[in-house]
Amino acid sequence: MENNKLNCPHCGQKMTAWKAPDDSTWTSALQYVCFNDDCPYYVKGWEWMQQQYKHRASYRHRYNPETEHSGPLPVWSENAMKNFIVEK
Ligand SMILES: [Zn+2]
């Protein structure tokens, strides 16, 4: 049961442990982010942002195990935010 929450609800892939940058507004240390580049949520995000804002950006699915909240993590490139991935 516990493992299901760490799978992305959009693509089913296991999410990656990720630490928010120090200057972000998130207080909790560790979150989980889907870094699957084929994730439909992320793929559609590019189209949506382009249509709505004429802006090259997207977002990835993010899950906060502390608050049990999930939401978008805005990204501006394929590699954005990947430098904050927590190595196992
Ligand atoms: Zn996903």
PDB file of the backbone (N, CA, C, O) and the ligand in Angstrom, with CONECT records:
HET     ZN  A 101       1
ATOM      1  N   MET A   1       0.834  -1.207   0.000  1.00  0.00           N
ATOM      2  CA  MET A   1       0.000   0.000   0.000  1.00  0.00           C
ATOM      3  C   MET A   1       0.865   1.252   0.000  1.00  0.00           C
ATOM      4  O   MET A   1       0.617   2.194  -0.752  1.00  0.00           O
ATOM      5  N   GLU A   2       1.864   1.247   0.838  1.00  0.00           N
ATOM      6  CA  GLU A   2       2.692   2.433   1.014  1.00  0.00           C
ATOM      7  C   GLU A   2       3.431   2.786  -0.281  1.00  0.00           C
ATOM      8  O   GLU A   2       3.640   3.957  -0.599  1.00  0.00           O
ATOM      9  N   ASN A   3       3.813   1.755  -1.007  1.00  0.00           N
ATOM     10  CA  ASN A   3       4.575   1.976  -2.228  1.00  0.00           C
ATOM     11  C   ASN A   3       3.766   2.668  -3.315  1.00  0.00           C
ATOM     12  O   ASN A   3       4.324   3.400  -4.133  1.00  0.00           O
ATOM     13  N   ASN A   4       2.463   2.445  -3.331  1.00  0.00           N
ATOM     14  CA  ASN A   4       1.641   3.032  -4.376  1.00  0.00           C
ATOM     15  C   ASN A   4       1.729   4.551  -4.394  1.00  0.00           C
ATOM     16  O   ASN A   4       1.665   5.173  -5.454  1.00  0.00           O
ATOM     17  N   LYS A   5       1.873   5.131  -3.233  1.00  0.00           N
ATOM     18  CA  LYS A   5       1.915   6.589  -3.149  1.00  0.00           C
ATOM     19  C   LYS A   5       3.183   7.148  -3.764  1.00  0.00           C
ATOM     20  O   LYS A   5       3.240   8.319  -4.139  1.00  0.00           O
ATOM     21  N   LEU A   6       4.181   6.319  -3.863  1.00  0.00           N
ATOM     22  CA  LEU A   6       5.435   6.783  -4.432  1.00  0.00           C
ATOM     23  C   LEU A   6       5.509   6.505  -5.927  1.00  0.00           C
ATOM     24  O   LEU A   6       6.536   6.740  -6.563  1.00  0.00           O
ATOM     25  N   ASN A   7       4.412   6.005  -6.478  1.00  0.00           N
ATOM     26  CA  ASN A   7       4.331   5.854  -7.927  1.00  0.00           C
ATOM     27  C   ASN A   7       3.531   7.024  -8.489  1.00  0.00           C
ATOM     28  O   ASN A   7       2.536   7.456  -7.907  1.00  0.00           O
ATOM     29  N   CYS A   8       3.985   7.520  -9.621  1.00  0.00           N
ATOM     30  CA  CYS A   8       3.302   8.636 -10.261  1.00  0.00           C
ATOM     31  C   CYS A   8       1.903   8.200 -10.705  1.00  0.00           C
ATOM     32  O   CYS A   8       1.772   7.178 -11.378  1.00  0.00           O
ATOM     33  N   PRO A   9       0.854   8.950 -10.344  1.00  0.00           N
ATOM     34  CA  PRO A   9      -0.506   8.576 -10.747  1.00  0.00           C
ATOM     35  C   PRO A   9      -0.749   8.774 -12.234  1.00  0.00           C
ATOM     36  O   PRO A   9      -1.751   8.291 -12.762  1.00  0.00           O
ATOM     37  N   HIS A  10       0.144   9.472 -12.917  1.00  0.00           N
ATOM     38  CA  HIS A  10      -0.058   9.765 -14.335  1.00  0.00           C
ATOM     39  C   HIS A  10       0.594   8.735 -15.251  1.00  0.00           C
ATOM     40  O   HIS A  10       0.071   8.434 -16.324  1.00  0.00           O
ATOM     41  N   CYS A  11       1.726   8.201 -14.829  1.00  0.00           N
ATOM     42  CA  CYS A  11       2.417   7.239 -15.696  1.00  0.00           C
ATOM     43  C   CYS A  11       2.716   5.930 -14.972  1.00  0.00           C
ATOM     44  O   CYS A  11       3.123   4.954 -15.603  1.00  0.00           O
ATOM     45  N   GLY A  12       2.518   5.900 -13.651  1.00  0.00           N
ATOM     46  CA  GLY A  12       2.712   4.670 -12.894  1.00  0.00           C
ATOM     47  C   GLY A  12       4.153   4.364 -12.549  1.00  0.00           C
ATOM     48  O   GLY A  12       4.447   3.362 -11.897  1.00  0.00           O
ATOM     49  N   GLN A  13       5.048   5.229 -12.988  1.00  0.00           N
ATOM     50  CA  GLN A  13       6.455   4.974 -12.708  1.00  0.00           C
ATOM     51  C   GLN A  13       6.826   5.421 -11.293  1.00  0.00           C
ATOM     52  O   GLN A  13       6.232   6.343 -10.735  1.00  0.00           O
ATOM     53  N   LYS A  14       7.818   4.743 -10.736  1.00  0.00           N
ATOM     54  CA  LYS A  14       8.271   5.069  -9.393  1.00  0.00           C
ATOM     55  C   LYS A  14       8.882   6.475  -9.401  1.00  0.00           C
ATOM     56  O   LYS A  14       9.680   6.811 -10.275  1.00  0.00           O
ATOM     57  N   MET A  15       8.504   7.271  -8.435  1.00  0.00           N
ATOM     58  CA  MET A  15       9.016   8.629  -8.396  1.00  0.00           C
ATOM     59  C   MET A  15      10.374   8.674  -7.708  1.00  0.00           C
ATOM     60  O   MET A  15      10.758   7.754  -6.986  1.00  0.00           O
ATOM     61  N   THR A  16      11.089   9.767  -7.950  1.00  0.00           N
ATOM     62  CA  THR A  16      12.451   9.911  -7.462  1.00  0.00           C
ATOM     63  C   THR A  16      12.479  10.810  -6.236  1.00  0.00           C
ATOM     64  O   THR A  16      11.815  11.846  -6.201  1.00  0.00           O
ATOM     65  N   ALA A  17      13.254  10.409  -5.228  1.00  0.00           N
ATOM     66  CA  ALA A  17      13.430  11.258  -4.052  1.00  0.00           C
ATOM     67  C   ALA A  17      14.118  12.547  -4.473  1.00  0.00           C
ATOM     68  O   ALA A  17      15.116  12.529  -5.193  1.00  0.00           O
ATOM     69  N   TRP A  18      13.574  13.656  -4.017  1.00  0.00           N
ATOM     70  CA  TRP A  18      14.025  14.952  -4.503  1.00  0.00           C
ATOM     71  C   TRP A  18      13.996  15.956  -3.360  1.00  0.00           C
ATOM     72  O   TRP A  18      13.060  15.979  -2.561  1.00  0.00           O
ATOM     73  N   LYS A  19      15.015  16.770  -3.295  1.00  0.00           N
ATOM     74  CA  LYS A  19      15.117  17.756  -2.223  1.00  0.00           C
ATOM     75  C   LYS A  19      14.939  19.152  -2.810  1.00  0.00           C
ATOM     76  O   LYS A  19      15.642  19.532  -3.747  1.00  0.00           O
ATOM     77  N   ALA A  20      14.013  19.899  -2.265  1.00  0.00           N
ATOM     78  CA  ALA A  20      13.749  21.238  -2.775  1.00  0.00           C
ATOM     79  C   ALA A  20      14.967  22.138  -2.572  1.00  0.00           C
ATOM     80  O   ALA A  20      15.677  22.015  -1.574  1.00  0.00           O
ATOM     81  N   PRO A  21      15.206  23.048  -3.531  1.00  0.00           N
ATOM     82  CA  PRO A  21      16.307  24.008  -3.357  1.00  0.00           C
ATOM     83  C   PRO A  21      16.116  24.825  -2.086  1.00  0.00           C
ATOM     84  O   PRO A  21      14.988  25.058  -1.652  1.00  0.00           O
ATOM     85  N   ASP A  22      17.207  25.252  -1.504  1.00  0.00           N
ATOM     86  CA  ASP A  22      17.143  25.956  -0.224  1.00  0.00           C
ATOM     87  C   ASP A  22      16.343  27.253  -0.298  1.00  0.00           C
ATOM     88  O   ASP A  22      15.750  27.677   0.694  1.00  0.00           O
ATOM     89  N   ASP A  23      16.327  27.877  -1.464  1.00  0.00           N
ATOM     90  CA  ASP A  23      15.635  29.159  -1.572  1.00  0.00           C
ATOM     91  C   ASP A  23      14.168  28.992  -1.962  1.00  0.00           C
ATOM     92  O   ASP A  23      13.478  29.980  -2.212  1.00  0.00           O
ATOM     93  N   SER A  24      13.694  27.767  -2.017  1.00  0.00           N
ATOM     94  CA  SER A  24      12.295  27.554  -2.367  1.00  0.00           C
ATOM     95  C   SER A  24      11.407  27.782  -1.149  1.00  0.00           C
ATOM     96  O   SER A  24      11.884  27.917  -0.022  1.00  0.00           O
ATOM     97  N   THR A  25      10.107  27.821  -1.408  1.00  0.00           N
ATOM     98  CA  THR A  25       9.173  28.080  -0.317  1.00  0.00           C
ATOM     99  C   THR A  25       8.785  26.805   0.413  1.00  0.00           C
ATOM    100  O   THR A  25       8.106  26.861   1.438  1.00  0.00           O
ATOM    101  N   TRP A  26       9.207  25.660  -0.102  1.00  0.00           N
ATOM    102  CA  TRP A  26       8.868  24.410   0.571  1.00  0.00           C
ATOM    103  C   TRP A  26       9.747  24.205   1.789  1.00  0.00           C
ATOM    104  O   TRP A  26      10.970  24.330   1.722  1.00  0.00           O
ATOM    105  N   THR A  27       9.120  23.894   2.873  1.00  0.00           N
ATOM    106  CA  THR A  27       9.871  23.729   4.104  1.00  0.00           C
ATOM    107  C   THR A  27      10.325  22.289   4.299  1.00  0.00           C
ATOM    108  O   THR A  27      11.367  22.042   4.905  1.00  0.00           O
ATOM    109  N   SER A  28       9.552  21.346   3.792  1.00  0.00           N
ATOM    110  CA  SER A  28       9.904  19.952   4.055  1.00  0.00           C
ATOM    111  C   SER A  28      11.118  19.552   3.230  1.00  0.00           C
ATOM    112  O   SER A  28      11.310  20.008   2.102  1.00  0.00           O
ATOM    113  N   ALA A  29      11.907  18.712   3.809  1.00  0.00           N
ATOM    114  CA  ALA A  29      13.184  18.361   3.195  1.00  0.00           C
ATOM    115  C   ALA A  29      13.007  17.519   1.945  1.00  0.00           C
ATOM    116  O   ALA A  29      13.513  17.854   0.875  1.00  0.00           O
ATOM    117  N   LEU A  30      12.283  16.428   2.097  1.00  0.00           N
ATOM    118  CA  LEU A  30      12.280  15.446   1.022  1.00  0.00           C
ATOM    119  C   LEU A  30      10.915  15.322   0.373  1.00  0.00           C
ATOM    120  O   LEU A  30       9.892  15.218   1.049  1.00  0.00           O
ATOM    121  N   GLN A  31      10.921  15.335  -0.945  1.00  0.00           N
ATOM    122  CA  GLN A  31       9.689  15.106  -1.684  1.00  0.00           C
ATOM    123  C   GLN A  31       9.981  14.098  -2.782  1.00  0.00           C
ATOM    124  O   GLN A  31      11.126  13.700  -2.999  1.00  0.00           O
ATOM    125  N   TYR A  32       8.924  13.695  -3.466  1.00  0.00           N
ATOM    126  CA  TYR A  32       9.086  12.749  -4.568  1.00  0.00           C
ATOM    127  C   TYR A  32       8.580  13.379  -5.844  1.00  0.00           C
ATOM    128  O   TYR A  32       7.509  13.986  -5.872  1.00  0.00           O
ATOM    129  N   VAL A  33       9.363  13.230  -6.906  1.00  0.00           N
ATOM    130  CA  VAL A  33       9.018  13.843  -8.182  1.00  0.00           C
ATOM    131  C   VAL A  33       9.129  12.789  -9.276  1.00  0.00           C
ATOM    132  O   VAL A  33      10.040  11.960  -9.273  1.00  0.00           O
ATOM    133  N   CYS A  34       8.180  12.839 -10.215  1.00  0.00           N
ATOM    134  CA  CYS A  34       8.242  11.953 -11.376  1.00  0.00           C
ATOM    135  C   CYS A  34       9.155  12.577 -12.421  1.00  0.00           C
ATOM    136  O   CYS A  34       8.810  13.600 -13.013  1.00  0.00           O
ATOM    137  N   PHE A  35      10.297  11.982 -12.649  1.00  0.00           N
ATOM    138  CA  PHE A  35      11.235  12.500 -13.649  1.00  0.00           C
ATOM    139  C   PHE A  35      11.189  11.706 -14.946  1.00  0.00           C
ATOM    140  O   PHE A  35      12.148  11.709 -15.718  1.00  0.00           O
ATOM    141  N   ASN A  36      10.086  11.035 -15.178  1.00  0.00           N
ATOM    142  CA  ASN A  36       9.904  10.307 -16.428  1.00  0.00           C
ATOM    143  C   ASN A  36       9.587  11.303 -17.552  1.00  0.00           C
ATOM    144  O   ASN A  36       8.576  12.003 -17.498  1.00  0.00           O
ATOM    145  N   ASP A  37      10.445  11.361 -18.556  1.00  0.00           N
ATOM    146  CA  ASP A  37      10.248  12.325 -19.640  1.00  0.00           C
ATOM    147  C   ASP A  37       9.096  11.940 -20.561  1.00  0.00           C
ATOM    148  O   ASP A  37       8.677  12.744 -21.393  1.00  0.00           O
ATOM    149  N   ASP A  38       8.587  10.736 -20.424  1.00  0.00           N
ATOM    150  CA  ASP A  38       7.438  10.306 -21.216  1.00  0.00           C
ATOM    151  C   ASP A  38       6.140  10.397 -20.422  1.00  0.00           C
ATOM    152  O   ASP A  38       5.078  10.024 -20.921  1.00  0.00           O
ATOM    153  N   CYS A  39       6.219  10.886 -19.203  1.00  0.00           N
ATOM    154  CA  CYS A  39       5.012  10.999 -18.372  1.00  0.00           C
ATOM    155  C   CYS A  39       3.999  11.918 -19.059  1.00  0.00           C
ATOM    156  O   CYS A  39       4.343  13.041 -19.427  1.00  0.00           O
ATOM    157  N   PRO A  40       2.751  11.458 -19.239  1.00  0.00           N
ATOM    158  CA  PRO A  40       1.753  12.278 -19.945  1.00  0.00           C
ATOM    159  C   PRO A  40       1.504  13.635 -19.286  1.00  0.00           C
ATOM    160  O   PRO A  40       1.222  14.620 -19.968  1.00  0.00           O
ATOM    161  N   TYR A  41       1.607  13.679 -17.978  1.00  0.00           N
ATOM    162  CA  TYR A  41       1.417  14.932 -17.250  1.00  0.00           C
ATOM    163  C   TYR A  41       2.461  15.967 -17.674  1.00  0.00           C
ATOM    164  O   TYR A  41       2.151  17.134 -17.912  1.00  0.00           O
ATOM    165  N   TYR A  42       3.688  15.505 -17.760  1.00  0.00           N
ATOM    166  CA  TYR A  42       4.811  16.358 -18.146  1.00  0.00           C
ATOM    167  C   TYR A  42       4.763  16.698 -19.633  1.00  0.00           C
ATOM    168  O   TYR A  42       5.009  17.841 -20.019  1.00  0.00           O
ATOM    169  N   VAL A  43       4.448  15.709 -20.463  1.00  0.00           N
ATOM    170  CA  VAL A  43       4.384  15.916 -21.914  1.00  0.00           C
ATOM    171  C   VAL A  43       3.282  16.919 -22.254  1.00  0.00           C
ATOM    172  O   VAL A  43       3.491  17.827 -23.058  1.00  0.00           O
ATOM    173  N   LYS A  44       2.117  16.752 -21.644  1.00  0.00           N
ATOM    174  CA  LYS A  44       1.007  17.673 -21.916  1.00  0.00           C
ATOM    175  C   LYS A  44       1.280  19.057 -21.355  1.00  0.00           C
ATOM    176  O   LYS A  44       0.776  20.055 -21.869  1.00  0.00           O
ATOM    177  N   GLY A  45       2.077  19.112 -20.304  1.00  0.00           N
ATOM    178  CA  GLY A  45       2.411  20.383 -19.680  1.00  0.00           C
ATOM    179  C   GLY A  45       3.085  21.342 -20.643  1.00  0.00           C
ATOM    180  O   GLY A  45       2.822  22.544 -20.614  1.00  0.00           O
ATOM    181  N   TRP A  46       3.959  20.811 -21.502  1.00  0.00           N
ATOM    182  CA  TRP A  46       4.634  21.660 -22.490  1.00  0.00           C
ATOM    183  C   TRP A  46       3.605  22.312 -23.413  1.00  0.00           C
ATOM    184  O   TRP A  46       3.651  23.518 -23.658  1.00  0.00           O
ATOM    185  N   GLU A  47       2.679  21.503 -23.919  1.00  0.00           N
ATOM    186  CA  GLU A  47       1.658  22.020 -24.839  1.00  0.00           C
ATOM    187  C   GLU A  47       0.777  23.056 -24.150  1.00  0.00           C
ATOM    188  O   GLU A  47       0.474  24.116 -24.696  1.00  0.00           O
ATOM    189  N   TRP A  48       0.380  22.708 -22.932  1.00  0.00           N
ATOM    190  CA  TRP A  48      -0.546  23.572 -22.209  1.00  0.00           C
ATOM    191  C   TRP A  48       0.076  24.938 -21.919  1.00  0.00           C
ATOM    192  O   TRP A  48      -0.557  25.974 -22.123  1.00  0.00           O
ATOM    193  N   MET A  49       1.314  24.928 -21.444  1.00  0.00           N
ATOM    194  CA  MET A  49       1.990  26.181 -21.119  1.00  0.00           C
ATOM    195  C   MET A  49       2.202  27.026 -22.376  1.00  0.00           C
ATOM    196  O   MET A  49       2.112  28.254 -22.339  1.00  0.00           O
ATOM    197  N   GLN A  50       2.482  26.353 -23.474  1.00  0.00           N
ATOM    198  CA  GLN A  50       2.680  27.065 -24.740  1.00  0.00           C
ATOM    199  C   GLN A  50       1.383  27.739 -25.175  1.00  0.00           C
ATOM    200  O   GLN A  50       1.384  28.891 -25.610  1.00  0.00           O
ATOM    201  N   GLN A  51       0.288  27.014 -25.053  1.00  0.00           N
ATOM    202  CA  GLN A  51      -1.008  27.552 -25.457  1.00  0.00           C
ATOM    203  C   GLN A  51      -1.469  28.679 -24.541  1.00  0.00           C
ATOM    204  O   GLN A  51      -1.936  29.722 -24.999  1.00  0.00           O
ATOM    205  N   GLN A  52      -1.328  28.448 -23.242  1.00  0.00           N
ATOM    206  CA  GLN A  52      -1.861  29.403 -22.281  1.00  0.00           C
ATOM    207  C   GLN A  52      -0.982  30.643 -22.135  1.00  0.00           C
ATOM    208  O   GLN A  52      -1.477  31.768 -22.056  1.00  0.00           O
ATOM    209  N   TYR A  53       0.310  30.420 -22.102  1.00  0.00           N
ATOM    210  CA  TYR A  53       1.210  31.520 -21.745  1.00  0.00           C
ATOM    211  C   TYR A  53       2.246  31.835 -22.808  1.00  0.00           C
ATOM    212  O   TYR A  53       3.064  32.738 -22.633  1.00  0.00           O
ATOM    213  N   LYS A  54       2.215  31.083 -23.931  1.00  0.00           N
ATOM    214  CA  LYS A  54       3.244  31.253 -24.959  1.00  0.00           C
ATOM    215  C   LYS A  54       4.630  31.199 -24.327  1.00  0.00           C
ATOM    216  O   LYS A  54       5.509  32.009 -24.620  1.00  0.00           O
ATOM    217  N   HIS A  55       4.784  30.244 -23.478  1.00  0.00           N
ATOM    218  CA  HIS A  55       5.964  30.166 -22.653  1.00  0.00           C
ATOM    219  C   HIS A  55       6.491  28.747 -22.699  1.00  0.00           C
ATOM    220  O   HIS A  55       5.725  27.792 -22.573  1.00  0.00           O
ATOM    221  N   ARG A  56       7.806  28.600 -22.881  1.00  0.00           N
ATOM    222  CA  ARG A  56       8.357  27.260 -22.939  1.00  0.00           C
ATOM    223  C   ARG A  56       8.651  26.767 -21.527  1.00  0.00           C
ATOM    224  O   ARG A  56       9.682  27.079 -20.930  1.00  0.00           O
ATOM    225  N   ALA A  57       7.712  25.991 -21.024  1.00  0.00           N
ATOM    226  CA  ALA A  57       7.854  25.454 -19.671  1.00  0.00           C
ATOM    227  C   ALA A  57       6.899  24.279 -19.520  1.00  0.00           C
ATOM    228  O   ALA A  57       6.010  24.073 -20.346  1.00  0.00           O
ATOM    229  N   SER A  58       7.092  23.533 -18.482  1.00  0.00           N
ATOM    230  CA  SER A  58       6.181  22.437 -18.176  1.00  0.00           C
ATOM    231  C   SER A  58       6.236  22.201 -16.664  1.00  0.00           C
ATOM    232  O   SER A  58       6.762  23.020 -15.910  1.00  0.00           O
ATOM    233  N   TYR A  59       5.696  21.094 -16.254  1.00  0.00           N
ATOM    234  CA  TYR A  59       5.754  20.759 -14.839  1.00  0.00           C
ATOM    235  C   TYR A  59       5.738  19.254 -14.684  1.00  0.00           C
ATOM    236  O   TYR A  59       5.235  18.523 -15.537  1.00  0.00           O
ATOM    237  N   ARG A  60       6.297  18.813 -13.582  1.00  0.00           N
ATOM    238  CA  ARG A  60       6.332  17.389 -13.267  1.00  0.00           C
ATOM    239  C   ARG A  60       5.491  17.129 -12.031  1.00  0.00           C
ATOM    240  O   ARG A  60       5.254  18.023 -11.219  1.00  0.00           O
ATOM    241  N   HIS A  61       5.047  15.891 -11.906  1.00  0.00           N
ATOM    242  CA  HIS A  61       4.228  15.546 -10.750  1.00  0.00           C
ATOM    243  C   HIS A  61       5.106  15.449  -9.505  1.00  0.00           C
ATOM    244  O   HIS A  61       6.151  14.800  -9.515  1.00  0.00           O
ATOM    245  N   ARG A  62       4.663  16.107  -8.434  1.00  0.00           N
ATOM    246  CA  ARG A  62       5.427  16.154  -7.197  1.00  0.00           C
ATOM    247  C   ARG A  62       4.552  15.678  -6.044  1.00  0.00           C
ATOM    248  O   ARG A  62       3.367  16.004  -5.975  1.00  0.00           O
ATOM    249  N   TYR A  63       5.137  14.916  -5.154  1.00  0.00           N
ATOM    250  CA  TYR A  63       4.403  14.413  -3.994  1.00  0.00           C
ATOM    251  C   TYR A  63       5.192  14.689  -2.723  1.00  0.00           C
ATOM    252  O   TYR A  63       6.377  14.369  -2.630  1.00  0.00           O
ATOM    253  N   ASN A  64       4.528  15.277  -1.761  1.00  0.00           N
ATOM    254  CA  ASN A  64       5.153  15.594  -0.479  1.00  0.00           C
ATOM    255  C   ASN A  64       4.687  14.585   0.566  1.00  0.00           C
ATOM    256  O   ASN A  64       3.532  14.641   0.987  1.00  0.00           O
ATOM    257  N   PRO A  65       5.545  13.669   0.995  1.00  0.00           N
ATOM    258  CA  PRO A  65       5.130  12.609   1.925  1.00  0.00           C
ATOM    259  C   PRO A  65       4.794  13.143   3.316  1.00  0.00           C
ATOM    260  O   PRO A  65       4.084  12.483   4.074  1.00  0.00           O
ATOM    261  N   GLU A  66       5.293  14.324   3.656  1.00  0.00           N
ATOM    262  CA  GLU A  66       5.044  14.892   4.973  1.00  0.00           C
ATOM    263  C   GLU A  66       3.603  15.389   5.103  1.00  0.00           C
ATOM    264  O   GLU A  66       2.932  15.143   6.106  1.00  0.00           O
ATOM    265  N   THR A  67       3.151  16.087   4.074  1.00  0.00           N
ATOM    266  CA  THR A  67       1.800  16.647   4.101  1.00  0.00           C
ATOM    267  C   THR A  67       0.817  15.789   3.312  1.00  0.00           C
ATOM    268  O   THR A  67      -0.393  16.008   3.364  1.00  0.00           O
ATOM    269  N   GLU A  68       1.355  14.798   2.572  1.00  0.00           N
ATOM    270  CA  GLU A  68       0.562  13.955   1.678  1.00  0.00           C
ATOM    271  C   GLU A  68      -0.102  14.781   0.578  1.00  0.00           C
ATOM    272  O   GLU A  68      -1.126  14.381   0.025  1.00  0.00           O
ATOM    273  N   HIS A  69       0.476  15.914   0.272  1.00  0.00           N
ATOM    274  CA  HIS A  69      -0.026  16.740  -0.812  1.00  0.00           C
ATOM    275  C   HIS A  69       0.778  16.478  -2.079  1.00  0.00           C
ATOM    276  O   HIS A  69       1.988  16.255  -2.034  1.00  0.00           O
ATOM    277  N   SER A  70       0.086  16.511  -3.194  1.00  0.00           N
ATOM    278  CA  SER A  70       0.814  16.431  -4.451  1.00  0.00           C
ATOM    279  C   SER A  70       0.449  17.633  -5.306  1.00  0.00           C
ATOM    280  O   SER A  70      -0.611  18.234  -5.131  1.00  0.00           O
ATOM    281  N   GLY A  71       1.328  17.974  -6.224  1.00  0.00           N
ATOM    282  CA  GLY A  71       1.093  19.126  -7.077  1.00  0.00           C
ATOM    283  C   GLY A  71       2.165  19.214  -8.129  1.00  0.00           C
ATOM    284  O   GLY A  71       3.041  18.353  -8.219  1.00  0.00           O
ATOM    285  N   PRO A  72       2.091  20.280  -8.938  1.00  0.00           N
ATOM    286  CA  PRO A  72       3.067  20.415 -10.014  1.00  0.00           C
ATOM    287  C   PRO A  72       4.391  21.003  -9.542  1.00  0.00           C
ATOM    288  O   PRO A  72       4.428  21.870  -8.669  1.00  0.00           O
ATOM    289  N   LEU A  73       5.454  20.525 -10.125  1.00  0.00           N
ATOM    290  CA  LEU A  73       6.768  21.131  -9.947  1.00  0.00           C
ATOM    291  C   LEU A  73       7.132  21.783 -11.275  1.00  0.00           C
ATOM    292  O   LEU A  73       7.418  21.078 -12.243  1.00  0.00           O
ATOM    293  N   PRO A  74       7.129  23.115 -11.343  1.00  0.00           N
ATOM    294  CA  PRO A  74       7.414  23.790 -12.619  1.00  0.00           C
ATOM    295  C   PRO A  74       8.850  23.546 -13.073  1.00  0.00           C
ATOM    296  O   PRO A  74       9.789  23.634 -12.281  1.00  0.00           O
ATOM    297  N   VAL A  75       9.005  23.243 -14.349  1.00  0.00           N
ATOM    298  CA  VAL A  75      10.338  23.078 -14.926  1.00  0.00           C
ATOM    299  C   VAL A  75      10.415  23.854 -16.238  1.00  0.00           C
ATOM    300  O   VAL A  75       9.400  24.054 -16.904  1.00  0.00           O
ATOM    301  N   TRP A  76      11.595  24.282 -16.600  1.00  0.00           N
ATOM    302  CA  TRP A  76      11.794  25.080 -17.801  1.00  0.00           C
ATOM    303  C   TRP A  76      12.631  24.334 -18.834  1.00  0.00           C
ATOM    304  O   TRP A  76      12.839  24.828 -19.943  1.00  0.00           O
ATOM    305  N   SER A  77      13.111  23.151 -18.474  1.00  0.00           N
ATOM    306  CA  SER A  77      13.845  22.340 -19.426  1.00  0.00           C
ATOM    307  C   SER A  77      13.786  20.892 -18.977  1.00  0.00           C
ATOM    308  O   SER A  77      13.312  20.575 -17.886  1.00  0.00           O
ATOM    309  N   GLU A  78      14.280  20.023 -19.846  1.00  0.00           N
ATOM    310  CA  GLU A  78      14.261  18.598 -19.542  1.00  0.00           C
ATOM    311  C   GLU A  78      15.084  18.271 -18.302  1.00  0.00           C
ATOM    312  O   GLU A  78      14.762  17.352 -17.549  1.00  0.00           O
ATOM    313  N   ASN A  79      16.134  19.028 -18.108  1.00  0.00           N
ATOM    314  CA  ASN A  79      17.043  18.714 -17.006  1.00  0.00           C
ATOM    315  C   ASN A  79      16.826  19.583 -15.775  1.00  0.00           C
ATOM    316  O   ASN A  79      17.496  19.403 -14.758  1.00  0.00           O
ATOM    317  N   ALA A  80      15.897  20.518 -15.864  1.00  0.00           N
ATOM    318  CA  ALA A  80      15.663  21.398 -14.734  1.00  0.00           C
ATOM    319  C   ALA A  80      15.283  20.606 -13.498  1.00  0.00           C
ATOM    320  O   ALA A  80      14.518  19.646 -13.587  1.00  0.00           O
ATOM    321  N   MET A  81      15.792  20.983 -12.385  1.00  0.00           N
ATOM    322  CA  MET A  81      15.505  20.408 -11.071  1.00  0.00           C
ATOM    323  C   MET A  81      16.145  19.036 -10.861  1.00  0.00           C
ATOM    324  O   MET A  81      16.096  18.491  -9.758  1.00  0.00           O
ATOM    325  N   LYS A  82      16.742  18.478 -11.910  1.00  0.00           N
ATOM    326  CA  LYS A  82      17.335  17.153 -11.744  1.00  0.00           C
ATOM    327  C   LYS A  82      18.572  17.194 -10.859  1.00  0.00           C
ATOM    328  O   LYS A  82      18.972  16.176 -10.294  1.00  0.00           O
ATOM    329  N   ASN A  83      19.183  18.383 -10.737  1.00  0.00           N
ATOM    330  CA  ASN A  83      20.356  18.497  -9.876  1.00  0.00           C
ATOM    331  C   ASN A  83      19.994  18.407  -8.397  1.00  0.00           C
ATOM    332  O   ASN A  83      20.876  18.348  -7.541  1.00  0.00           O
ATOM    333  N   PHE A  84      18.688  18.396  -8.095  1.00  0.00           N
ATOM    334  CA  PHE A  84      18.271  18.285  -6.694  1.00  0.00           C
ATOM    335  C   PHE A  84      17.805  16.871  -6.350  1.00  0.00           C
ATOM    336  O   PHE A  84      17.281  16.631  -5.262  1.00  0.00           O
ATOM    337  N   ILE A  85      17.998  15.953  -7.270  1.00  0.00           N
ATOM    338  CA  ILE A  85      17.645  14.558  -7.004  1.00  0.00           C
ATOM    339  C   ILE A  85      18.547  14.015  -5.897  1.00  0.00           C
ATOM    340  O   ILE A  85      19.758  14.235  -5.895  1.00  0.00           O
ATOM    341  N   VAL A  86      17.938  13.314  -4.975  1.00  0.00           N
ATOM    342  CA  VAL A  86      18.699  12.733  -3.867  1.00  0.00           C
ATOM    343  C   VAL A  86      19.201  11.357  -4.291  1.00  0.00           C
ATOM    344  O   VAL A  86      18.408  10.468  -4.602  1.00  0.00           O
ATOM    345  N   GLU A  87      20.503  11.189  -4.300  1.00  0.00           N
ATOM    346  CA  GLU A  87      21.073   9.894  -4.685  1.00  0.00           C
ATOM    347  C   GLU A  87      20.810   8.872  -3.590  1.00  0.00           C
ATOM    348  O   GLU A  87      20.822   9.184  -2.399  1.00  0.00           O
ATOM    349  N   LYS A  88      20.576   7.661  -4.025  1.00  0.00           N
ATOM    350  CA  LYS A  88      20.285   6.604  -3.047  1.00  0.00           C
ATOM    351  C   LYS A  88      21.556   6.154  -2.346  1.00  0.00           C
ATOM    352  O   LYS A  88      21.509   5.271  -1.489  1.00  0.00           O
TER     353      LYS A  88
HETATM  354 ZN    ZN A 101       4.721  10.415 -14.190  1.00  0.00          ZN2+
END
